[in-house]
Amino acid sequence: MKNFWHNLALSILKYRLYYLSAVIALAIFMTVMAAKTQVSSELPKILPQSDERFQLYESFKKRFGEDGSVMVIGVETNKMFQLAFFQQWQDLAKAIKTVKGIKDVVYAGNIPRVEKNDSLKRFITKSLIAQRATSQVEVDAVKAKLDKLPFYKGFIINETGNVHLMMITFDQSAINDKSRVEAVQKIKKIAGEFETSQNTELHLSGMPFIRTEMTAQITNELGIFLILAIVVTSLILLAFFRSFKIMLVALVVVLIGIVSALGIIVMFGFKISIISGLIPPLVVVIGVPNAIFIVNKYYEEYALHGNQELALKVTIEKIGQTLVLSNLTTAIGFGVFAFTGSIFLIEFGIVAAINVMLTYAVSLILIPVIFSFLAPPANKHTIRLESGKISKFLLGIDHWVNHRRSVIYLVIILIIGVSVYGTTKIKSIGYIVDDLTKDNPIYTDLKFIEKNFKGIMPFEVAIDTYEPGRVMNSPELLTKIKRMEKEFAKYPEFTKPVSLVTAAKFIYQGYRGGDPKYFVLPGINELAKLKEYNASLSGKQNFAKGFIDSTKRYTRVSFQIADCGTVRTNQIIRELQPKIDSIFNYNAETNEFYKKGDKKGYDAEITGNSVIYAWQNDYLQGNLVESTLQAIFLICIIMALLFRSWKMVFISTLPSLIPLLITAGLMGYFDIHLKYSTILIFSIAFGISSDGTIYFLTRYKDELLNKNRTVKQAVTATILNTGVSMFYTAIVLFTGFFIFTASTFKGTQSLGILISITLLMAMICNLILLPAFLMTLNKRESKKLFM
């Protein structure tokens, strides 16, 4: 292996023009590929395709379409049924209806009501008003008709009558396409013009709107973070090295890493998602430490003998070995996401892991090659390694390691105890919009809608009757759906249901002349009478067409639920599903419980957009915990292969595990919830923090064995030499991740704060605790561990 690195160093310097050309060709190719990147408009697919819950939801969408396809506009006003305002509300609906990708717009004026036609023996659905109102009398008539339709109370108009909704249904072909984004932007513009003309505030919400706006905000922020990461790390490099050359060289490396990340995304046929969009700024933060270690080693070697070529050769040979292992641990921290089974994380893990190693290769080749063309380092640059506040700081650490180890161990034990207690306070919960700040318009508008209409998150019950046509030929099905709806009504989080029962109630009310008291489910005899009027209706007249599939085997019951959090949602699911099973599969007369598939019963399963989100959150947490453990295990294997001692594995792993424990404790104390956006921290941070351990131990091994120093001398030399680079990289990593705290999303803020703290704690542990462990061992034990 030593010959490999020696030969590689000679090859890079001897054929530097060829290597430089290869890097330039790579950069050009990746830039061309990066130009083809596309942003994903689809919901992230987190559950694996083999998951039964995922399959249920996908089957549901194939039969009935996307359930999260309705956007709403709410307005609080007492002028709705004044002619001028009502006309403008109608005009707003008409303008939105013309937007490409919009299937339907429903508001107080065009909601359907059912009338019977005795001469034709059929039911007809009509809008409350067929055209734009021209007089107050027409508007008053609309209000009078609306008052006789109890279903719409709490659905299209709130209980107190001062808040109204406009419901905008997106075409199924547009809901997961970029045309959805364009449609939402046009609707926002139209709504803004309405607000200005009427001096009234509108509240926009619904899944299409939330998805579009959150994606847009995150995408914009990622671009800002990328620029900030480049600027901040460049300024830090300039402050550390006092050299524009070094800053520019490092900048070239990370720019190649950025375009490579985007190019790899395209090469794999992926699109940029919310999480993969983090990779470019991460490349900057993670790539710069490579440059720091290479430059510092180059300066250090040149200061020893003044031979530039030899300094570059030794740098490639020595740092190449160390960096390949440290970058490998970082790649593992990302790469373990590829084993989660979630497409959402698999893409992120693959691209990030490949890009980490590619950036390492570019750094190892490009930096020495560029410096080989430049003048040797000036004295002021090499002297900088031996003086200054950093050296005093490192000498202080060396003193504590040599003379205060018992204090170090005591403090660590106390920190571990406090952190363990903090981890007991961690809550595992996620909300669809909990990453938003309380003053974000998306959040405030959603809460406005929830306050007046309970919720807008789709919550569905998919019912399989097992036989084609059974939906329409089973009166008992309506009774069972009604019983189930009563169970749902006990939960304040749900809106009114929409189902076949709702359609039957509307038809019966129409049959009874529109009297509101007949908005009830009729008995079996009454249902028979309704059939004489072709109660099923057809085409656009079919009020229930969205709730029965083409074979009339499947039906659905649709609710909307508040964004009450994954814990509460899962609790509701656990409580309701057994009740649903009992309603649809239990025969009280025979005391018989039908098994799944028995055609005497039905298969009724909870699903829907909000349900899938709750399941996905739990799935991710479980899998990301496993991923963190996998990262720890794999990195321990690398340590074992590197040092061939399980005792050394313990010594090398503990300084990286303690920062994770501290981070978990802080999450508990500061009420930062455990969810997919925060649990990502652990495997990523462990992979990066292990870099410092490898830097330190490989240098210590060289000092102890190759230079035949005592343990004390080897530890001191390692602290003073490697400590400079470790300090620089820790500052770059801390600052680079800390820029994410500028985000308007709390999850991104938490990511930045927690990873920054974790990596800072990792540096402290690697510079203080790790050498303290090594000092505790005698020279014979230390040599034995490294042999």
Buried (B, 14 or more C-beta within 10 A) or exposed (E): EEEEBBEBBEEBBEEBEEBBEBBEEBBEBBBEBBEEBEBBBEBBBBBBEEBEBBEBBBBBBEBBBBBBBBBBBBBBBEBBBEBEBBBBBBBBBEBBEEBEBBBEBBBBBBBBBBBBEEEEEBBBBBBBBEEEBEEEEBBEBBBEBBEBBBBBBBBBBBEEBBBBBBBBBBBBEBBBBBBBBBBBBBBBEBBEEBEEEBEBEBBBBBBBBBBBBBBBBBEEBBEEBBEBBBEBBBEBBBEBBEBEBBBBBBBBBBBBBBBBBBBBBBBEEBBBBBBBBBBBBBBBBBBBBBBBBBBBBBBBBBBEEEEBEBBBBBBBBBBBBBBBBBBBBBBBBBBBBBBBBBBBBBBBBBBBBBBBBBBBBBBBBBBBBBBBEEEBBEEEBBEBBEEEEBBEBBEEBBEBBBEBBEEBBEEBEEBBEEBEEBBEEBEBBBBBBBBBEEEBEBBBBBBBBBEBBBBBBBBBBBBBBBEEEBBBEBEEBBBBBBBBBEBBEEBEBBBBBBBBBBBBBBBBBBBBEBEBEBBBBBEEEBBEEBEEBBBBBEEEBBBBBEBBBEEBBBBBBBBBBBBBBBBBBBEBBEEBBEBBBBBBBBEEEEEEEBEEEEEEBBBBBBBBBBBBBBBBBBBBBEBBBBBBBBBBEBBBEBBBEBBEBEEBBEBBBBBBBBBBBBBBBBBBBEEBBBBBBBBBBBBBBBBBBBBBBBBBBBBBBBBBBEEEBEBBBBBBBBBBBBBBBBBBBBBBBBBBBBBBEEBBBBBBBBBBBBBBBBBBBBBBBBBBBBBBBBBEBEBEEBBEBBE
